[in-house]
Structures are given as C-alpha cells and as structure tokens.
C-alpha cells in the first residue's frame, strides 16, 4: 500500500539481540514512526538494513513523506485463551514528498 503521510514523531533506531531459528545470535534493527494522513494516525517502522539506510534521508517531524507500507495481522492469545489480533505496519520504502 502506498500512502502520503505527515511525520508526527520519529523514534530512535534500535538494535535488539535475539536468537534466530538456527539457534544463532542475531540482531533485529528497527526505527519507528508515528504517521498521520490527516484523519488516521498509525505507527509504522523501518527494519533491518533499510532502517539504517533510511537514516540518510534526514527525515524530520512535520515532513510529508510518501511511504510504501506492508500491513500484516498477527493473531495471539490472552492468558484466558481468547484470540486477539494486532496489526503490524512495516515501511518498505519512504521518501520525502516535495
């Protein structure tokens, strides 16, 4: 999905250590953004090498950006065994809109 949005907040880039499926240590890199289209406000993040590359864009709060988004629904269960869902929004491309 492609969307024009205004950056409301930019979160610091973070590296998280984890163990991959092969049992090896790995690092997950991400940077979060709070974006709005004027009606909807949503959290989305860049990940991996793209998160590091996007730092070069020097994005700032208040800028209008063109974002390519991937939205995925994740199912999880509460402690009471109830099914719940949450949306994960990943930015696969972000560019200044000028």
C-alpha positions, 0 to 999 in steps of 0.5 A: 500500500502506498500512502502520503503521510505527515511525520508526527514523531520519529523514534530512535533506531534500535538494535535488539539481540535475539536468537534466530531459528538456527539457534544463532545470535542475531540482531533485529534493527528497527526505527519507528514512526508515528504517521498521520494522513490527516484523519488516521494516525498509525505507527509504522517502522523501518527494519533491518538494513533499510532502517539504517539506510533510511537514516540518510534521508534526514527525515524530520517531524512535520515532513510529508513523506510518501511511504510504501507500507506492508500491513500484516495481522498477527493473531495471539492469545490472552492468558484466558485463551481468547484470540486477539489480533494486532496489526503490524505496519512495516515501511518498505520504502519512504521518501520525502514528498516535495 
